[in-house]
Amino acid sequence: MVKFTSREIRDIIISMLVIAGAFAYIFSGRNINIFFYLIPVTLVSVGLGFVLHELSHKFVAVHYGFYAEYKMWVQGLILALVTAYFGFVFAAPGAVYIHGEYISREENGKISLAGPMTNVALAFIFMGITVFFPSSGHIFLMGTMGFMVNSFLALFNLLPIGVFDGAKVFKWNPVVWVISAGLSFLMVAYSMMGRLI
C-alpha cells in the first residue's frame, strides 16, 4: 500500500506551486495580470506533470516492495525561479528516493520508465482536451500547454545519460528505450510544428 508522510505531502505541494509559478511567469511575458490568469492553468498542465512523473516512480517502486519517498530539492526550486527570471525554466523540483537491499536492473528500468510514460499519457490526455474543447480559451490553453510540456518532459527525462531515467531504461532494455524515446520525440516534434495552436 502506498503511504505518504506529512513531510512528503508538504514537499509535493510546494514543488507544484513553485513549478507552476515559474512557468506562469515565463508564459505571461512578465505581465502580472496574465501571470495570475495562468496560475491555475500551469498548476494543472505543468505542476501536475512534474509531480505525477515523480509519484509514478514511487508507485512502481512500492509495487516492487521498496520504500520510496518524494523529497523536494530546495536548490532545484530556487534554480527554477532564478532561471524563470531570465526567460527559461530549468526545473529540478525534487526526486523520489528509493530504499531497498537490492534493486535489479529490470526493476530499476521499469521504475525509471514509469515517470516519462506518465508524461506521455498526460500529453495524450491534454491533446484530447484540445480536440474536445477547441473553442474554450482557458481549457484549450491548458490542453495545449499540457501537451507541449509533458511531451518535452518525457523526452528530456529519457536522455540516456547520467542520472536521467533514460540511462536506466537503456541499461535494462535498449528496445524499450528506443520505442519510448522515439514516441516522445515525435510528440515533441508535433508540438513544435504548432499543430495544436
C-alpha positions as CSV (number, residue, x, y, z in Angstrom):
1,M,0.0,0.0,0.0
2,V,1.3,3.4,-0.9
3,K,1.6,5.8,2.0
4,F,2.6,9.4,2.2
5,T,4.3,11.2,5.1
6,S,3.2,14.7,6.1
7,R,6.6,16.0,5.0
8,E,6.2,14.3,1.6
9,I,2.8,15.9,1.1
10,R,4.2,19.3,2.1
11,D,7.1,18.8,-0.4
12,I,4.7,17.8,-3.2
13,I,2.5,20.9,-2.7
14,I,5.5,23.3,-2.5
15,S,7.0,21.7,-5.7
16,M,3.8,22.1,-7.6
17,L,3.3,25.7,-6.6
18,V,6.9,26.7,-7.4
19,I,7.0,25.0,-10.8
20,A,3.5,26.3,-11.7
21,G,4.6,29.8,-10.7
22,A,7.8,29.6,-12.7
23,F,6.1,28.5,-15.9
24,A,3.2,31.0,-15.4
25,Y,5.9,33.8,-15.1
26,I,7.5,32.6,-18.4
27,F,4.3,32.3,-20.4
28,S,2.9,35.6,-19.0
29,G,5.7,37.7,-20.5
30,R,6.1,39.2,-17.0
31,N,2.6,40.7,-17.1
32,I,1.3,40.4,-13.6
33,N,-2.4,40.1,-14.7
34,I,-1.7,37.3,-17.2
35,F,0.5,35.7,-14.5
36,F,-2.4,35.3,-12.1
37,Y,-4.6,34.2,-15.0
38,L,-2.1,31.4,-15.9
39,I,-1.5,30.1,-12.4
40,P,-4.5,27.6,-12.4
41,V,-3.6,26.6,-16.0
42,T,0.1,25.9,-15.1
43,L,-0.9,24.1,-11.9
44,V,-2.8,21.5,-13.9
45,S,-0.8,21.4,-17.1
46,V,2.8,21.7,-15.7
47,G,2.7,21.2,-12.0
48,L,0.7,18.0,-12.3
49,G,3.1,16.7,-15.0
50,F,6.1,17.2,-12.7
51,V,4.6,15.7,-9.6
52,L,2.9,12.7,-11.2
53,H,6.1,12.0,-13.0
54,E,7.9,11.6,-9.7
55,L,5.0,9.9,-7.9
56,S,4.8,7.2,-10.7
57,H,8.4,6.3,-9.7
58,K,7.2,5.9,-6.2
59,F,4.1,3.8,-7.1
60,V,6.1,1.3,-9.1
61,A,8.9,1.2,-6.5
62,V,6.4,0.4,-3.8
63,H,4.8,-2.2,-6.1
64,Y,8.2,-4.0,-6.1
65,G,8.4,-3.9,-2.3
66,F,10.7,-0.9,-1.8
67,Y,10.2,2.1,0.4
68,A,10.0,5.3,-1.7
69,E,9.5,8.9,-0.7
70,Y,9.4,12.1,-2.6
71,K,11.6,14.9,-1.3
72,M,11.8,18.4,-2.8
73,W,15.2,19.8,-3.7
74,V,15.3,23.4,-2.4
75,Q,18.2,24.3,-4.6
76,G,16.4,23.0,-7.6
77,L,13.3,25.0,-6.8
78,I,15.3,28.2,-6.3
79,L,17.1,27.4,-9.6
80,A,13.7,27.2,-11.4
81,L,12.7,30.6,-10.0
82,V,16.0,32.2,-10.9
83,T,16.1,30.8,-14.5
84,A,12.5,31.8,-15.0
85,Y,13.5,35.4,-14.3
86,F,16.0,35.1,-17.2
87,G,13.4,33.8,-19.6
88,F,13.6,30.0,-19.3
89,V,12.9,27.3,-16.7
90,F,15.4,24.7,-15.6
91,A,13.4,22.7,-13.2
92,A,14.6,20.1,-10.8
93,P,11.9,20.3,-8.1
94,G,12.8,17.0,-6.3
95,A,13.1,13.3,-6.6
96,V,11.8,10.0,-5.3
97,Y,14.3,8.4,-3.0
98,I,14.1,4.6,-3.1
99,H,15.4,2.4,-0.3
100,G,15.9,-1.4,-0.6
101,E,18.6,-4.0,-0.2
102,Y,18.8,-4.8,-3.9
103,I,17.2,-3.3,-7.0
104,S,17.6,-5.4,-10.1
105,R,18.4,-3.8,-13.5
106,E,14.9,-4.7,-14.7
107,E,13.2,-3.2,-11.6
108,N,15.3,-0.1,-11.9
109,G,14.5,0.2,-15.5
110,K,10.7,-0.2,-15.0
111,I,10.7,2.2,-12.1
112,S,12.6,4.8,-14.2
113,L,10.3,4.3,-17.3
114,A,7.2,5.0,-15.2
115,G,7.9,8.7,-15.0
116,P,8.3,9.5,-18.7
117,M,5.4,7.2,-19.7
118,T,3.2,9.1,-17.2
119,N,4.1,12.3,-19.0
120,V,3.3,10.6,-22.4
121,A,-0.1,9.5,-21.0
122,L,-0.8,13.0,-19.7
123,A,0.3,14.6,-23.0
124,F,-2.3,12.5,-24.8
125,I,-5.0,13.4,-22.3
126,F,-4.2,17.1,-22.8
127,M,-4.2,16.6,-26.6
128,G,-7.7,15.2,-26.1
129,I,-8.7,18.3,-24.2
130,T,-7.7,20.5,-27.2
131,V,-9.8,18.3,-29.5
132,F,-13.0,18.3,-27.4
133,F,-12.7,21.9,-26.2
134,P,-11.3,23.8,-29.2
135,S,-13.4,27.0,-28.5
136,S,-12.8,27.3,-24.8
137,G,-9.8,29.7,-24.3
138,H,-8.9,28.7,-20.8
139,I,-9.3,25.0,-21.2
140,F,-7.8,24.9,-24.7
141,L,-4.7,26.8,-23.4
142,M,-4.4,24.3,-20.6
143,G,-4.6,21.4,-23.1
144,T,-2.0,23.0,-25.4
145,M,0.4,23.8,-22.7
146,G,-0.1,20.4,-21.1
147,F,0.7,18.5,-24.3
148,M,3.8,20.6,-25.1
149,V,5.3,20.5,-21.6
150,N,4.6,16.8,-20.9
151,S,5.9,15.7,-24.3
152,F,9.1,17.6,-23.6
153,L,9.4,16.2,-20.0
154,A,9.1,12.7,-21.3
155,L,11.8,13.2,-24.0
156,F,14.1,15.1,-21.7
157,N,14.0,12.5,-18.9
158,L,14.6,9.7,-21.5
159,L,18.0,11.1,-22.4
160,P,20.3,8.0,-22.0
161,I,23.0,9.8,-20.0
162,G,24.0,10.3,-16.3
163,V,21.3,10.1,-13.7
164,F,18.4,10.5,-16.2
165,D,15.6,8.0,-16.4
166,G,16.7,7.1,-19.9
167,A,20.1,5.8,-18.9
168,K,18.5,3.3,-16.5
169,V,15.8,2.3,-19.1
170,F,18.5,1.8,-21.8
171,K,20.6,-0.4,-19.5
172,W,17.6,-2.6,-18.8
173,N,16.2,-2.8,-22.3
174,P,17.5,-0.8,-25.3
175,V,14.5,-1.7,-27.5
176,V,12.1,-0.3,-24.9
177,W,14.2,2.8,-24.7
178,V,14.1,3.3,-28.5
179,I,10.4,2.9,-28.6
180,S,9.6,5.2,-25.7
181,A,12.2,7.8,-26.7
182,G,11.0,7.7,-30.3
183,L,7.4,8.2,-29.3
184,S,8.4,11.1,-27.1
185,F,10.5,12.7,-29.9
186,L,7.6,12.5,-32.3
187,M,5.3,14.1,-29.8
188,V,7.7,17.0,-29.2
189,A,8.2,17.5,-32.9
190,Y,4.4,17.6,-33.4
191,S,4.0,20.2,-30.7
192,M,6.9,22.3,-32.1
193,M,5.2,22.3,-35.5
194,G,2.4,24.2,-33.9
195,R,-0.3,21.7,-34.8
196,L,-2.2,22.4,-31.6
197,I,-2.1,26.1,-31.8
